[in-house]
Amino acid sequence: MRRWLERSRPDALADWTRFEDSWQDLRRDEYMADGGRDRLRRHAVLSEEANGVQRIEPRQPHYQHRDYNPLNGGIPRWFEPVEPAIASGMAMQAVLAFAGALFSRLHPDASWKIELHQFRIEAGPGVPGRPTPEGVHRDGVDFALVLLIRRENVARGTTTVHDLRGRTLGSFTLSQPLDAAIVDDRRVAHGVTPIEPLNPSRPAYRDVLVATYLRN
């Protein structure tokens, strides 16, 4: 991903430090039906026309049907928005340009509803962090891009991909910044194993950007 972004635009990651640092200012997810306190996030909705023109939409809730998220679905969930300077910054726009170009090649002339999720999953001594507390799942969209921003003092966090009968197709761990998983959500399900601190005396967390694409 890093090579592609820098090849497409040499200054694509010029504001990476500011982009990465924005994960230090997320808000606790208060919607966890199981009472979990390990997740922080921000959220934004964008639209992209078939000609590639994007716009940031007014703040709106994130909603998933319970068929896709039996733990937290079925209700509108309002999260603090992604900061406008981050959503419109060079790093974010470079990532979205990559995803938009790829998914539009698969579905020419499509327009997209894009949801951006900044996630931080924390782990503590004896308290694993759960990147996918709903388990192996689909998101109810066409495609999803999962981009690792940072892993700090954590073990595990392995991504697993499954066919629609539940059989495991493969697994891998996003370990370096800009490692990415690209998911065809209509064809496969995915999950991430819990994370644990390597050193229980230090903060431990996993930061990712998730961008989902749904055809309008």
C-alpha positions as CSV (number, residue, x, y, z in Angstrom):
1,M,0.0,0.0,0.0
2,R,2.8,2.4,0.9
3,R,4.5,1.8,-2.4
4,W,1.3,2.3,-4.4
5,L,0.4,5.5,-2.6
6,E,3.8,7.1,-3.0
7,R,4.0,6.0,-6.6
8,S,0.6,7.6,-7.4
9,R,1.6,10.8,-5.6
10,P,5.0,11.5,-4.1
11,D,3.6,13.6,-1.3
12,A,0.6,11.3,-0.6
13,L,1.9,10.7,3.0
14,A,3.4,14.1,3.7
15,D,0.9,14.6,6.5
16,W,1.1,11.0,7.9
17,T,2.3,12.1,11.3
18,R,-0.8,14.3,11.8
19,F,-3.0,11.6,10.4
20,E,-1.5,9.0,12.7
21,D,-1.7,11.3,15.7
22,S,-5.4,11.9,15.2
23,W,-6.0,8.4,16.7
24,Q,-4.9,9.9,20.0
25,D,-8.2,11.9,20.1
26,L,-10.9,9.3,19.6
27,R,-13.9,8.8,21.9
28,R,-15.1,5.8,23.9
29,D,-17.7,3.7,22.1
30,E,-20.7,3.9,24.5
31,Y,-22.9,1.5,22.4
32,M,-21.3,-1.8,23.3
33,A,-24.2,-4.0,24.3
34,D,-22.0,-6.3,26.3
35,G,-20.6,-3.4,28.4
36,G,-17.2,-3.5,26.7
37,R,-14.9,-0.5,27.2
38,D,-12.1,-1.5,24.9
39,R,-13.1,0.5,21.8
40,L,-12.6,4.1,20.9
41,R,-13.7,5.6,17.5
42,R,-14.7,8.4,15.2
43,H,-16.9,8.1,12.1
44,A,-17.7,10.0,9.0
45,V,-19.9,9.5,5.8
46,L,-18.8,10.5,2.4
47,S,-20.3,10.1,-1.0
48,E,-18.5,9.5,-4.3
49,E,-20.0,9.9,-7.7
50,A,-19.2,7.8,-10.7
51,N,-16.9,10.5,-11.9
52,G,-14.8,10.3,-8.7
53,V,-16.0,13.5,-7.2
54,Q,-16.3,13.2,-3.4
55,R,-18.0,15.1,-0.7
56,I,-18.2,14.9,3.1
57,E,-21.8,14.4,4.1
58,P,-23.5,16.0,7.1
59,R,-23.0,14.0,10.3
60,Q,-25.3,11.0,10.5
61,P,-25.5,7.8,12.5
62,H,-23.9,4.5,11.7
63,Y,-26.5,1.7,11.3
64,Q,-26.1,-2.0,10.8
65,H,-28.9,-4.6,10.7
66,R,-28.8,-7.2,13.4
67,D,-28.3,-9.8,10.7
68,Y,-24.8,-8.4,10.2
69,N,-24.1,-7.2,13.8
70,P,-26.1,-9.2,16.3
71,L,-24.2,-7.6,19.2
72,N,-24.6,-3.9,18.5
73,G,-26.9,-3.7,15.4
74,G,-30.5,-2.7,15.1
75,I,-30.1,0.9,16.4
76,P,-28.7,4.1,15.0
77,R,-25.3,4.8,16.6
78,W,-24.0,8.3,16.8
79,F,-20.2,8.7,17.0
80,E,-18.0,11.8,17.2
81,P,-17.1,12.8,13.6
82,V,-13.7,12.4,12.0
83,E,-12.0,15.7,12.1
84,P,-12.6,17.6,8.8
85,A,-8.8,18.3,8.5
86,I,-8.1,14.6,8.7
87,A,-10.9,13.5,6.4
88,S,-9.7,16.0,3.7
89,G,-6.0,15.6,4.4
90,M,-3.5,14.1,1.9
91,A,-3.1,10.7,3.6
92,M,-6.8,10.1,3.8
93,Q,-7.5,11.3,0.3
94,A,-4.7,9.1,-1.1
95,V,-6.1,6.1,0.6
96,L,-9.6,6.9,-0.6
97,A,-8.3,7.5,-4.1
98,F,-6.8,4.0,-4.1
99,A,-9.9,2.3,-2.8
100,G,-12.2,4.3,-5.1
101,A,-10.2,3.5,-8.2
102,L,-10.1,-0.3,-7.3
103,F,-13.8,-0.7,-6.5
104,S,-14.9,1.4,-9.4
105,R,-13.0,-0.8,-11.8
106,L,-15.0,-3.7,-10.3
107,H,-18.2,-1.8,-10.7
108,P,-17.9,0.9,-13.4
109,D,-20.4,3.8,-13.2
110,A,-21.2,3.0,-9.6
111,S,-21.7,5.8,-7.1
112,W,-20.8,5.0,-3.5
113,K,-21.7,5.7,0.1
114,I,-18.4,5.6,2.0
115,E,-18.3,5.2,5.8
116,L,-15.0,6.0,7.5
117,H,-14.2,4.5,10.9
118,Q,-11.2,5.4,13.0
119,F,-10.8,2.6,15.6
120,R,-8.6,2.1,18.6
121,I,-8.9,-1.2,20.4
122,E,-7.2,-1.2,23.8
123,A,-6.0,-4.2,25.8
124,G,-5.0,-4.5,29.5
125,P,-3.6,-7.1,31.9
126,G,-6.1,-10.0,31.8
127,V,-8.5,-7.9,29.6
128,P,-8.0,-8.7,25.9
129,G,-9.1,-6.1,23.4
130,R,-11.6,-7.3,20.8
131,P,-11.4,-5.8,17.3
132,T,-14.5,-7.7,16.2
133,P,-16.6,-8.4,19.3
134,E,-19.4,-9.6,17.1
135,G,-17.2,-12.4,15.9
136,V,-16.7,-13.5,12.3
137,H,-19.1,-11.3,10.3
138,R,-20.0,-9.4,7.2
139,D,-20.6,-5.7,7.2
140,G,-23.5,-5.4,4.9
141,V,-21.7,-3.4,2.2
142,D,-20.0,-4.1,-1.1
143,F,-16.3,-3.7,-0.1
144,A,-14.3,-2.8,3.0
145,L,-10.7,-1.6,3.3
146,V,-9.0,-2.2,6.6
147,L,-5.8,-0.2,7.0
148,L,-3.4,-0.6,9.9
149,I,-2.3,2.7,11.4
150,R,-0.3,1.5,14.5
151,R,0.2,-1.5,16.8
152,E,1.5,-0.6,20.2
153,N,2.7,-3.3,22.6
154,V,0.2,-6.0,21.4
155,A,0.3,-9.6,20.4
156,R,-2.3,-11.5,18.2
157,G,-4.9,-9.5,16.3
158,T,-4.9,-12.0,13.4
159,T,-7.3,-11.4,10.6
160,T,-9.3,-14.4,9.4
161,V,-11.3,-14.7,6.2
162,H,-14.1,-17.2,5.7
163,D,-16.4,-18.3,2.9
164,L,-20.2,-17.9,3.4
165,R,-20.4,-21.5,4.8
166,G,-18.0,-20.5,7.6
167,R,-15.0,-22.4,6.2
168,T,-11.7,-20.6,6.8
169,L,-10.0,-19.4,3.6
170,G,-6.9,-17.9,5.1
171,S,-5.4,-15.7,7.9
172,F,-2.8,-13.0,8.3
173,T,-1.7,-10.3,10.7
174,L,-1.6,-6.7,9.8
175,S,1.7,-5.8,11.5
176,Q,3.2,-2.7,9.9
177,P,1.7,0.7,9.3
178,L,-0.2,0.7,6.0
179,D,-0.6,-3.0,5.9
180,A,-4.1,-3.5,4.5
181,A,-6.9,-6.0,4.0
182,I,-9.4,-5.6,1.2
183,V,-12.6,-7.5,1.6
184,D,-15.3,-8.3,-0.9
185,D,-18.1,-8.3,1.7
186,R,-20.7,-10.0,-0.5
187,R,-18.5,-13.0,-1.0
188,V,-16.6,-13.5,2.3
189,A,-16.9,-12.9,6.1
190,H,-14.0,-11.8,8.3
191,G,-12.9,-11.5,11.9
192,V,-9.9,-10.5,14.0
193,T,-8.7,-12.4,17.0
194,P,-8.4,-10.5,20.4
195,I,-5.2,-8.6,21.2
196,E,-3.2,-8.9,24.3
197,P,-0.5,-6.7,25.9
198,L,3.1,-7.9,25.3
199,N,4.2,-5.9,28.4
200,P,1.3,-5.6,30.9
201,S,2.8,-2.5,32.5
202,R,2.6,-0.5,29.3
203,P,-0.4,0.8,27.2
204,A,-1.4,-1.6,24.5
205,Y,-3.6,-0.8,21.5
206,R,-4.3,-1.5,17.8
207,D,-5.3,1.5,15.6
208,V,-7.0,0.9,12.2
209,L,-8.9,2.9,9.6
210,V,-11.9,1.1,8.1
211,A,-13.5,2.4,4.9
212,T,-16.6,0.7,3.7
213,Y,-18.1,1.1,0.3
214,L,-21.8,0.6,-0.5
215,R,-23.3,1.2,-4.0
216,N,-26.0,3.8,-3.9
